[in-house]
């Protein structure tokens, strides 16, 4: 209550100076709630009355933005939202107050949300760049008396570091059983966070599985796993262009790698193109446990139980095992390249083929159990390892200190562009789609790992660094079963901030996942079309 009282005094002191932009909400049959003179009078009344009346039982909660969030300077305006359990509340006053004597912004709303119009949002960002701004929401019973029922305040700011890159991502319907039966509903989109329009759809209507897309560090190459001609091992690496048209000659297949004994054909699990676009790394001879559940929250459990790492070289078309990541007593998966292509990170665990009833006929299992029950039945934990690439000669694998031997499962490692940091996903079990998954950061040479501040309450993973190394994309189920895309600022010390939601990148009924930064314009790719063999 003391902090609220102090905050009220700051708010009304600013109001009394009349250093404000008075912004009018056009709602309720498209008429303004109050003109600027009446709004100014309301602020002054609220000051006078609230100085004499103590607030009791605050029932208002700002749900977005999150306190401490740092916005990119090139992002379009967000929608500010709040809840209010007081039935007397009919109006809400929103205020932004800034340091250095900058003019406050006030706004009166008749609903529990507000999206600043473009000019206002640019002013808010300019006045909070590299500084703290205080966002407050006050609930009012009417627009005459000035009586404040509740108030909440949070802090936020704007970074001086632009994002610069575009965002390429996938949207799929849920649950997974539905998505797998109707792949054509999946769509791939590419957008700019500064745009007030929805990202453009560049690929859709695909009747088979496609995933694990990546861009080269210079933005000249695009790669994706794509079930071409019913070949689960097919993948393409193609030059980026406005109209991408792909035919049989544009694909290579991990299935060309010889299978061992009773093993199923190779599909090249978690195939990842190198930063230059010359190579790709993936698990081969892999066996996976896959369960599908009719649960919209977590409808799939998937992890490899066997596999080794191989390297594809685009010039020769060869696929060779990577020595040091090719021990058949372990499952080695999820390779990730260092920016200079001198090292590869991967996750490793003891093989778990005993989970399969018939190793000669491994199929997807349909389960009525929850993912929590399945995790207890089929627990697996991965450690992160680092290995020299040595132009394909490999070397001795070393566990990454801070992301191995910690009693957790560690996976999806991604180097920062300067090679200084590694962000990875950590959970009690598994390798993807885990309810308790969180993002952690560790020095690239290993050391003390830190839980990132951007983590939200449910599922945090599928992350990607911006090309300038100051922003990290990721997906989260913070607001429900459908993953949404968020972004967080990461400074030179590896410290990150509470996240910012990319609301225009999310659509009702679709999970937005596997977001990747691309160092190109959002219109550099207009369409991706694949012609059947």
N, C-alpha and C positions, 0 to 999 in steps of 0.2 A: 504493500500500500504506500510505503514511503517513496518508492521509485516512481509510482504512478503520480503521486502528488508533485514531485519535482518535475516530472515530465509535463504535467498540466500547466505549471507555472511557466515553463519554457515556451509551450505552445501559445498560451494566451499573451505572453509578453511580446512574442513576434506578431501576433494578431493586432495588438494595440498600436504597433508602429505602422500598420497598414502597408507593410512591404510584401504584398502578395499579388500573385496572379489569381484572379477569381474565375474559376472555370465552372461552366454550367453544364449539368447533366441534362440531355434532352431525352427524356423518357416519359412514361405516362402520356400516351397519345401524342408523342413527339413535341411536347411543350416543355419549356424550361421549368425546372423546379423553382428556382429563384433567379432574379436578375442580380447583377454584381453588387448593386447598392444594398439590396435586402440580405444578400449573403454576408456582406461586410457587417451589417447590423447584427446578424445572427451570431457571428463570431464574437463580437463585442459583448453581446448579451450572455453568451455562454461563458465568457471570461468572468463577467461580474457575478453570475449566479454560482458558477463552479468554485470560485474562490471562497464562497461561504458555505458550500455544501460538500460533504465527503461522499465519495462513491462507495457503494457497498455491493458485494457479490458480483464481481466482474463476470459477465456471461458472453463476452465477445472474444473471438480468437481469429487472428490472421492466419489463414491456411496457406497462402502463397503471396509473395515470395517467402523463402525460409530466412530466418534471421541470420545475418552474416554473409548472405549471398553476394557474390561479385559478378556483375554483368559484363559481357563483352561490349566494347564501345560501338561495335557494328551490328548489334542485334536489334531486331524489330521489337516493338513494345509488347510487354507481357499483359496478362489479365490478372489483376490483383483480386484475390478472393478472401472472404472471411465468413465465419459462422457467427450467429447471434441467437442465443437461447432465450432472450428476454422478449416476451410477447408484446411488450410495450414499444419496442423499437420499430420505427417506421422509416427513418431516414438515417443516413450515415455520412459523416464528414471525413474525408480523406485529406491528410496533409503530408507534404514532404518538406522537411526543414534541412538546411544545408549549413556547412561551416563557412567561415570567412564572410559572414554577412550577406550571403546570396539570398535573393528573394524567395520566400516560401511559396509553395504551390498548394492551393486549397481546392477541394472539389466536393460537391454535394451530390449524393446518389440516393435513388429510391430503391436500389436493389443491392444485394450483397456481393457485388463485383464491380470492377471498373477497369477498362483498358484505356490508358492514356492515348489520345490521338497523337499522330506522328510528331507534330511540332512541339507539343508539350513533353513528350518522351525524350526528344533530343535535348531539350533544356534540362530535364531531370538528369540525364546522363552527363551532360557537360558540367553541371554544378556538383556532381558527385564523383567526378573522375579523380581517382587516386585519393579520395576523401570519403568520409563516412556521411551518409544521409540517414535521417530518421523518418521512417514511414509510420504514421499513426492513423488509426481508424477510430472514430468516436460515434457512438450510437445516440440518436436523438428521438424523443417522443413526438416532436412536432418541429415545424420550422419557424415558430414564433417565440416560444419561451426561452430557448437557448439551453434548456436543461439537458445535461449530459448523463446518460444512463450507464454507459460502460466505455472503456477505452483500452486499447492495446497498442503498443509501439514495438517496432523491430528496427534493426539497423541493416543497411545494405550499402553497396557502393558500385562503382564502375571502374574497370581496369583501363589502363592506357594501352594494354596489349590487344591488338585486334586479333580476331580468329583468322581471317583471310581466306581459309579453305572452304570448299563446298562440302556437303555431306551426302554420301551415297548410302542407302539403307534398304532394308527389305520389310515388307508388311505381309503378314499371314493371318488368316482367320484361325480361331480357336474353337474347340480343342484340337490337338495335333491329329487325332484320328480323322477329323473333318478336313484339315488342311492336306493330309496325305492322300485323301480320296478326291480332292479337287484342287490340284496344284495350280490350275489355271486361274484361280482366284488370288494367288500370290502375285505381288507386284513389287517392282524395284523402282525407287524414286531417287531423285537428286535435287537438292535444294540449297539455297543460300540463307543463312540465318538472318540476314538483313532484310529479306523480302517479306512483305506483308501478304504474299500469296502462298498457297500451298505448293510444296515441291512438285515438280513435274514428274509424271510417271514415264520412265524410259523403257521399261520392259514389263509385259504382262501377258496373260493368256498362255503361259508356258505349261504344258501338260505333264511335266516331269520335274524332279527335284533339282534345284540349283542353289548353291550356297557358297560360303567361304570366299567372298569377293575381296579383292585387294588392289591397290594402286601402287605403282612404283613411286619412289621418293620424288622423282621429277615430274610425275603426273602424266608421263607419256605412254604408260602401259597399264592395261586392266587385265586382271585374271579372275577366273571364277570356276568352281567345280560345276559341271553341268552334265546331267545324265543324257548324253547324246547317243541316239540310236540304241537306247536301252543298255548303254554301257555305263555302269555306275562309276567306273574309273576315269571317265572323260573329264578333261579340264582344258581351258583355253587361256592363252596369253596373247593379247592382241593390242595393236596400237590404239590409243584413244583418238576418236574422231567423232564428228557430229552424228553421222549415220553409220552405226556399226552393223555390218552384215557378216554373219559367220556361216561358213560351210564346213564340210568334212575336213578339208585341208588345214583349217584353223585350230583343230583339236589334236591334243596328244592324249594318251590313255595310260594310267598307272597299271591297267590290267595287262600291259605288255610285260610287266615284271613277272618272272617265273614264279609260280606258286609252289609251295613246298608240301609234298606228301598229300595229306587229307585236307589241307587248308582250302578255304573257298577262294574264288578269284579276288585279286587285289582291287580295291576301289580308290586307294589313295586318300586315306582319312585325314581330315584337317589340312588339306593341301595349301601351302603358303608360298606365294611368289617372293623372290628376293627383292631387295630395294632397287636394284638396277633392272630387274625384269629378265635377267639372263637365266636364273635358276628357279626351281621350285622344290620344296621339301614336303614330304608327307609320310604317314605311316603306310607300310605295305605289308602284305601277308597278314593283314589284321583280322581279328575276330572281335565282335562287339556284342555286348548284352544290350538289348533294346526292348523296353516295355512301353506299351501305350495304355493310358488310363482315360476313362471318360470323366475327367476332372478338368474343368476349365482353368483352375488355378495352376496346376502342374500336371500336364497331360502326357508327359514323356519322361522316362528315365533311360539314359543312354550313356554308355562308357565302353572303351575298348578293354578287352581282357588279354589281348595278345597282339603283338605287332612290333616292327622295327622301322627305323627311319631310312628313307632312300632319297636320293637327289636326282632331279631331272635337269638336264642341261639343254637349253633350247637350240644351241648351234648344231649339236650332233644328234639331238633327239634321244640320247642315252639315258638310262635309269640305272643308277648304281647305289648299293648300300653305302651308308655313311659309317665307316669304322668307328667304334666307340659308342654308337647309338644303334647297334645291330646285334645285341645280345638276346638270344631267343628265350632266355630264362626270365626276361622282363617284358613288360609292355611299355613301349616307348612311343609317345604321341605328342601331338600339338606343337610342332616345331615353330620357332619364331627366330627371325634373323636379326643380328646386330646391324646398325645403320651402315657400317663399313663392310658388311658381309664376311667378316673374319670369324664370327662366332655364331653358334646356333644354340638357343635355349630349347629345352623340351621337358615334358613331364614324364616321370618314370615310376612304375610300381611293379611288384611281383605279379607274374601272370596269374589269371584267375579263371582259367578254362573249366575249372570244376563247376562253375556256375551254369554251364550248358548241359542239358540232358543228353544231347547227341552232337558231338563235335563235327560230325560229317553233315549235319543238317541244322545249322543255326538259323533260327527264324525269329521274327518279332513276336513277343509274347503280349497277349492282351490280359490286363490285370484289373481286378476290382478293388485292389488295395490302394491306399494313399501313398504318396511319394515318401512320406515319413516312415511308414511301415516297410516299404521296399528298401529304403536306405539301411534300415536295421538288418534286413535279411541279406542284402547284397552290398555290404560296405566295402568300399575300396578307397585308398588314400594314395595320392600321387605326391612325389617330391619333384622340385625343379632341379634340373641339371644343366650345366653349361659345357659346351664342347667346342674346340677349335674346328673351323671348317677346312682350312688348309687346301683350298681348291678341290674339295671332295675327298681328300685323304683322311680327314677326321683326326681323332686323337683320343686322349684319355678324358672321359666324362668326370666332371667335378660337381658335387652337390652345391647348390647356391645357398650360402649361409643366410639364414633368415627366412628362407622359403623351402626348407627341407627339414625332415626330422623333427617337426614341431607338433606331431600328433594330429595334423589336419591334412586336408587334401589341397594341393597347390597346383594351379594350372592357368592356362591362357596368359603366358607372360608376354609383355610388350615393352621393348626398349623405347626410351625417349629418343627423339631425333639426334640429340647431342651425345647419346650413348652413356649418359650419366646415371639414369634411373631405370628401374624396371617396375612396372605396375602389373600385378597379377591378381587372379581371383583365388579366394580361399574359402573353403567350407569344410564341414565335418566329414563329408564323403562326396564321391562323385567327381564329375568333370564338367558338367553343364546343367543348367536349369535346376539349381539347388535353392530352396527357399532361404537358407541362411548365408548364401554366397555374399561375400564382401570384397571390396577392392583394397589391396594393400600395396605399399610402395617400399622399395628396398634399393640401396645403392647397387649399381650394376655389377660391382665386384663382390657383392655380398656384404652383409652386416646386419644392423638392427632394422627389422621391418616395422613399419608403422601403419596402423589402420587409418584409412583416408577419411577426411571430414565429410566428403561428399556422399558417403554411404547413407542410404535410406532404409526403411524398416524391412523391406522384403526384396530379395533378389537384386543384386548389383553385379553386372558382368558385361561382356561384349564391349570392350573398351578400345579406344583408338586415340592416338596422339595427333594434335595438329602439327603441321610442318614446322611451325616456329617453336614447338615444345612448350607452349604456355597454356594449352587447353586440352582437356581430355573429354571425349565423348563416352557415354555408356548407356546401357539400358537398365531399367528398374521397374519392378512391379509395385512401387510405392503407393499407387493410387488405385490398385485393383489387379485383376488377373491379366490384363493386357499390358505388356511391356511398353514403356514410353521412353523417349530419348531425352537425356539430360546432358549438361555440360558443366565442367568445373574448371576453375583457374588453378594452375600449378605454378608456383614461383620458382626462382632459381635454387632455393633450398629444399625443394620437393614438398613444400607445404601447400595444401589445397584448401578450397573453400566450400561451404555448403552449395549445393548445385542449383543450376538454373534450368528450368523446363523448356524444351523446344516444343511449345504447344502446337505450332502449325505443322509439325512433323508427325503428329499423332491423329488417328482417325478412329471413330467409334466402330467397334466390331473387329478391329485389326490390332495385332501385336506388332509394334515397330521394333525390329531387332537388327543385330549385326551392323550397327552404324560404323561407317569408315570415313575419315577425313580424306578428301581428295584435293591436292594442290592445283586445282584448275577451276575455271569459271563453271557456274552451275549449268550454263547452256552449252558447255563443251561437248556434252553428249545429249543428243535429242532422242535417239532411239537405239535399241539393241534388238536385232532380229536374227533368228537362227533358222536356217533352212534345213529341213530333214534330210538325212542321207538318201 
